[in-house]
Structure formats: structure tokens, C-alpha cells
Amino acid sequence: MQSTLKLSQSISSNTQKVWEVLTKPDHIKTYMFDCDVITNWQIGNPIKWNLTSDGVSKTLVHGVILEFEEFKKLKYTVFPSESDLNDIPQNYITIEHLLTEENGVTLLELNASDYSKIENGSKRYEDSVQGWNYAFPLIKQIAESL
């Protein structure tokens, strides 16, 4: 099993627009399975992804903001709220987005870890690969259309 998920995507857009896609709730909802993100993006504060169905909102994923360097780096933890896993720090995955720009093209890198140390790591790794393979093309599409 892989311990870290690494993805990268070249996006024909500047870092400001890619950052907007990563941090603005209306854009996030488009690529995060119709979930509303709830956070103030302050380091140490919570982040939640809520899904509303039939008028009822429930938190599907929650975590904490670890780093927030505008237009450069976003890092947070995630935990599946609806799972049977123990909600302890050792079971949180860390997600890091890094942005670099050259000649109007942004390289978006994603690092997600550490699957080797969490409960049900193999399954959660597979789910993450599937989810980010869905989200990354949409992030690119949205950023390039802004």
C-alpha cells in the first residue's frame, strides 16, 4: 500500500484563480460531491464538508486547518465523519495543496498522507485516489474558465 497519494495538474490559469477554486465555497461544492465547505480558513480552526439532502444537513468529512499561505499552500486534516473508525488524531489524513506559477500556468500539487498509519488505510487510500481523480479535472476546468 502507498503511504502517500501524490497528484499534480498543470492549469492554464494564474495561482489567484486556482486558489479561488480551492477556497471559495461555490467552487468547492462543484468538485467536492455537492458538499458545502464550512470554515473560516484560520489555522487551527475546523473545516467541515456538509451535504444537504431532503432539507437535512450532515457532516460527511471534518478536519482542521493546518496551514494557509494565500496563493501558495493550503494544508488541512480530514476524517470521514460517518465512518466506524475511531475519531482520533492518528486516523486523520493530511491534505496539502501546493501552487506554483510559471508563465501564467499553475502547477497544482496534492500530497495526502499518511495512509500506512491509519485504520483501514488501504481502503481510504483507494477512496482518496478515486475522489481526487474526479476532483482534479474539475478544479482545472473551473480555474481555466474564470
SERO-4910 file (N, C-alpha, C, O; in steps of 0.05 Angstrom, whole numbers):
BEGIN
 pado doro    nc1    nc2    nc3   cac1   cac2   cac3    cc1    cc2    cc3    oc1    oc2    oc3
  Met    A     17    -24      0      0      0      0     18     25      0     38     26     13
  Gln    A      9     44    -15     22     70    -15     17     85     11     -5     83     22
  Ser    A     37     99     21     32    114     46     23    143     39     10    156     55
  Thr    A     31    152     15     24    180      7     12    180    -21     22    166    -39
  Leu    A     -9    195    -24    -21    200    -50    -10    226    -61    -11    247    -48
  Lys    A      2    225    -85     13    249    -97      1    252   -125      1    234   -141
  Leu    A    -10    276   -130    -22    282   -156    -12    310   -164     -6    326   -146
  Ser    A    -11    315   -190     -4    342   -199    -20    347   -224    -26    329   -240
  Gln    A    -25    373   -229    -41    381   -252    -31    409   -261    -30    427   -245
  Ser    A    -24    411   -286    -18    438   -298    -45    450   -306    -61    438   -319
  Ile    A    -48    476   -298    -73    490   -303    -66    516   -317    -50    532   -307
  Ser    A    -78    521   -340    -73    545   -355    -88    569   -343   -107    580   -354
  Ser    A    -79    577   -319    -91    598   -304    -71    607   -283    -53    592   -275
  Asn    A    -74    631   -273    -55    641   -252    -62    629   -225    -84    617   -221
  Thr    A    -44    632   -206    -48    620   -180    -72    632   -165    -85    618   -149
  Gln    A    -77    658   -170   -100    670   -157   -126    656   -164   -143    652   -146
  Lys    A   -130    650   -189   -154    636   -197   -156    607   -187   -177    598   -179
  Val    A   -133    594   -187   -133    566   -177   -139    567   -147   -153    550   -136
  Trp    A   -127    586   -133   -132    589   -104   -161    594    -99   -173    584    -80
  Glu    A   -173    611   -115   -202    616   -113   -218    590   -115   -237    586    -99
  Val    A   -211    573   -133   -225    548   -137   -221    530   -112   -240    515   -104
  Leu    A   -198    531   -100   -193    515    -76   -205    525    -50   -209    510    -31
  Thr    A   -212    551    -50   -221    563    -24   -249    576    -24   -259    582     -3
  Lys    A   -261    579    -47   -288    591    -48   -309    570    -47   -309    552    -64
  Pro    A   -328    572    -28   -348    551    -25   -364    543    -50   -370    520    -54
  Asp    A   -371    563    -67   -387    556    -90   -371    539   -110   -382    522   -123
  His    A   -345    543   -112   -328    527   -129   -323    499   -117   -325    479   -131
  Ile    A   -318    499    -91   -313    474    -77   -336    455    -80   -333    431    -84
  Lys    A   -360    466    -78   -384    449    -80   -385    434   -107   -396    412   -108
  Thr    A   -375    447   -128   -375    435   -155   -358    410   -156   -366    390   -169
  Tyr    A   -335    410   -144   -317    387   -147   -316    369   -122   -304    348   -122
  Met    A   -329    377   -100   -329    361    -76   -357    349    -71   -368    351    -49
  Phe    A   -368    337    -92   -391    320    -90   -415    334    -78   -430    323    -62
  Asp    A   -418    360    -85   -441    376    -77   -441    383    -47   -461    391    -36
  Cys    A   -418    381    -35   -416    387     -6   -410    417     -3   -396    429    -18
  Asp    A   -422    428     18   -416    456     27   -392    455     46   -393    440     66
  Val    A   -372    471     40   -350    473     59   -356    494     80   -366    516     73
  Ile    A   -350    488    105   -355    506    127   -328    510    141   -318    492    154
  Thr    A   -317    534    138   -292    541    152   -287    571    149   -299    584    132
  Asn    A   -269    581    166   -260    609    163   -231    610    153   -220    632    152
  Trp    A   -220    587    147   -193    584    136   -171    594    156   -148    599    147
  Gln    A   -178    597    181   -158    605    201   -143    580    212   -156    560    218
  Ile    A   -117    582    214   -101    560    224   -110    551    251   -114    568    269
  Gly    A   -114    525    254   -123    514    280   -153    511    282   -163    499    301
  Asn    A   -168    523    263   -197    522    264   -208    499    248   -194    488    230
  Pro    A   -233    491    253   -245    468    239   -252    474    210   -256    497    202
  Ile    A   -253    452    195   -264    452    168   -282    429    166   -276    407    175
  Lys    A   -306    433    153   -326    412    150   -336    412    122   -338    434    109
  Trp    A   -343    389    112   -357    386     86   -384    375     93   -386    351    101
  Asn    A   -405    391     89   -432    382     95   -448    377     70   -445    391     50
  Leu    A   -464    357     70   -482    350     48   -511    354     58   -518    344     79
  Thr    A   -527    368     42   -555    372     49   -572    355     31   -569    356      6
  Ser    A   -589    339     43   -607    321     28   -634    322     42   -636    317     66
  Asp    A   -655    327     26   -682    328     37   -684    348     60   -698    343     80
  Gly    A   -669    370     58   -670    391     78   -654    385    103   -654    401    122
  Val    A   -640    363    104   -624    356    127   -594    357    120   -586    345    100
  Ser    A   -579    372    135   -550    375    130   -535    357    150   -541    356    174
  Lys    A   -516    342    139   -499    326    156   -470    329    147   -464    331    123
  Thr    A   -452    328    166   -423    330    161   -413    303    152   -415    283    166
  Leu    A   -402    303    127   -390    278    117   -361    275    124   -351    253    129
  Val    A   -347    298    124   -318    299    129   -312    323    147   -324    344    143
  His    A   -294    319    165   -285    342    182   -255    341    187   -243    320    184
  Gly    A   -244    364    194   -216    365    200   -208    392    211   -225    406    223
  Val    A   -183    399    209   -172    423    220   -153    436    200   -138    422    186
  Ile    A   -154    463    198   -136    478    180   -108    478    193   -106    486    216
  Leu    A    -88    469    179    -60    468    189    -43    491    179    -27    503    194
  Glu    A    -46    497    153    -31    519    141    -47    533    120    -64    520    106
  Phe    A    -43    559    117    -58    574     97    -40    597     88    -39    618    100
  Glu    A    -26    593     66     -9    613     53    -22    621     27    -19    606      7
  Glu    A    -35    643     27    -51    651      4    -35    649    -23    -13    659    -25
  Phe    A    -48    636    -42    -38    632    -69    -14    612    -70     -3    609    -91
  Lys    A     -7    600    -47     16    582    -47     11    555    -35     17    534    -47
  Lys    A     -1    554    -11     -3    529      3    -28    528     21    -34    547     35
  Leu    A    -41    505     19    -64    500     37    -61    472     48    -57    453     33
  Lys    A    -62    470     74    -58    443     87    -79    440    109    -83    458    125
  Tyr    A    -92    417    109   -112    411    129   -114    381    133   -104    365    118
  Thr    A   -127    373    155   -132    345    160   -161    338    152   -178    356    151
  Val    A   -165    312    148   -192    303    141   -198    276    155   -180    260    159
  Phe    A   -223    273    163   -233    249    175   -261    244    166   -278    262    167
  Pro    A   -268    219    158   -295    214    149   -315    211    173   -314    192    188
  Ser    A   -331    231    176   -349    234    200   -368    210    203   -375    203    225
  Glu    A   -377    199    181   -397    178    182   -385    150    184   -400    130    182
  Ser    A   -359    148    187   -347    122    188   -348    109    216   -356    122    235
  Asp    A   -341     84    217   -340     69    242   -312     71    254   -306     58    274
  Leu    A   -294     86    242   -267     89    251   -266    105    277   -283    121    282
  Asn    A   -245    101    293   -241    116    317   -233    145    309   -214    149    294
  Asp    A   -247    164    319   -241    193    313   -219    202    332   -224    216    352
  Ile    A   -195    194    324   -171    201    340   -150    213    320   -151    207    296
  Pro    A   -132    230    329   -113    244    311    -98    225    293    -93    232    270
  Gln    A    -92    201    302    -77    182    286    -92    173    261    -80    162    242
  Asn    A   -119    176    261   -135    167    238   -142    190    218   -157    186    200
  Tyr    A   -131    213    223   -135    236    204   -115    235    182    -91    230    187
  Ile    A   -124    240    158   -106    243    135    -99    272    132   -116    290    137
  Thr    A    -74    278    125    -66    306    120    -66    311     90    -53    296     75
  Ile    A    -80    332     82    -81    340     53    -66    366     50    -70    385     65
  Glu    A    -48    367     31    -32    391     25    -35    398     -5    -30    381    -22
  His    A    -43    422    -10    -43    433    -38    -21    453    -40    -19    471    -24
  Leu    A     -4    450    -61     18    469    -66     13    481    -94      7    466   -113
  Leu    A     17    507    -96     13    521   -121     39    535   -129     50    550   -113
  Thr    A     47    532   -154     70    547   -165     61    556   -193     48    541   -207
  Glu    A     70    580   -200     62    590   -226     87    598   -243    107    608   -232
  Glu    A     85    591   -268    106    599   -287     93    606   -313     79    589   -325
  Asn    A     98    630   -323     87    639   -348     57    636   -351     47    627   -372
  Gly    A     42    642   -329     13    641   -330      1    613   -327    -23    610   -329
  Val    A     18    593   -322      9    566   -318     15    558   -290     38    561   -280
  Thr    A     -5    548   -276     -2    540   -248      1    510   -246    -14    495   -259
  Leu    A     20    501   -231     23    473   -224     10    469   -197     19    481   -177
  Leu    A    -11    453   -196    -25    446   -172    -15    418   -163    -19    399   -178
  Glu    A     -3    416   -140      6    391   -129    -11    384   -105    -18    401    -89
  Leu    A    -17    358   -102    -32    348    -79    -15    326    -66     -6    308    -80
  Asn    A    -12    329    -40      1    308    -24    -19    300     -2    -28    317     13
  Ala    A    -26    275     -1    -44    265     20    -30    242     35    -20    223     22
  Ser    A    -29    244     61    -14    224     77    -25    222    105    -40    240    113
  Asp    A    -20    203    121     -3    180    116    -21    156    119    -29    149    142
  Tyr    A    -27    144     97    -46    121     96    -35     96    110    -51     79    119
  Ser    A     -9     93    113      2     70    125     -2     69    155      2     48    168
  Lys    A     -9     92    167    -11     93    196    -40     96    207    -44     98    231
  Ile    A    -59     95    188    -87     99    197   -103     73    194    -96     55    179
  Glu    A   -125     72    209   -143     49    207   -154     48    179   -161     68    167
  Asn    A   -156     23    169   -168     19    142   -153     35    121   -166     45    102
  Gly    A   -127     37    123   -111     54    106   -113     47     76   -115     65     60
  Ser    A   -113     22     69   -115     14     41   -141     23     28   -141     34      6
  Lys    A   -163     19     42   -189     27     32   -191     57     30   -201     68     10
  Arg    A   -181     71     50   -182    100     50   -164    112     28   -171    132     16
  Tyr    A   -142     99     23   -124    107      0   -139    104    -26   -139    122    -43
  Glu    A   -151     81    -30   -166     76    -55   -189     96    -59   -193    107    -81
  Asp    A   -203    102    -37   -225    122    -38   -214    150    -45   -226    164    -60
  Ser    A   -191    157    -34   -179    183    -39   -170    185    -68   -174    205    -81
  Val    A   -158    164    -79   -150    164   -107   -174    169   -125   -173    185   -143
  Gln    A   -195    154   -119   -220    157   -135   -231    185   -133   -238    197   -153
  Gly    A   -232    196   -109   -244    222   -104   -227    244   -117   -238    262   -131
  Trp    A   -201    243   -114   -184    265   -126   -182    262   -156   -179    282   -170
  Asn    A   -183    237   -166   -184    234   -196   -209    246   -208   -209    254   -231
  Tyr    A   -230    247   -192   -255    260   -201   -252    291   -198   -260    306   -216
  Ala    A   -240    300   -176   -239    328   -169   -219    344   -186   -224    366   -194
  Phe    A   -196    332   -191   -174    348   -204   -182    358   -231   -176    382   -237
  Pro    A   -194    343   -249   -202    354   -275   -222    377   -272   -222    396   -287
  Leu    A   -240    374   -252   -260    396   -248   -246    421   -237   -254    443   -245
  Ile    A   -227    418   -219   -212    442   -210   -199    456   -234   -200    480   -236
  Lys    A   -187    441   -251   -174    452   -275   -194    466   -292   -190    489   -301
  Gln    A   -216    453   -298   -238    464   -315   -248    490   -303   -251    510   -318
  Ile    A   -254    491   -278   -265    515   -265   -244    537   -266   -251    560   -275
  Ala    A   -220    532   -258   -199    553   -258   -194    564   -286   -190    588   -289
  Glu    A   -194    547   -306   -189    557   -333   -212    572   -345   -209    586   -365
  Ser    A   -236    569   -333   -260    584   -343   -264    611   -328   -281    626   -337
  Leu    A   -249    616   -307   -252    641   -292   -239    665   -307   -241    688   -297
***
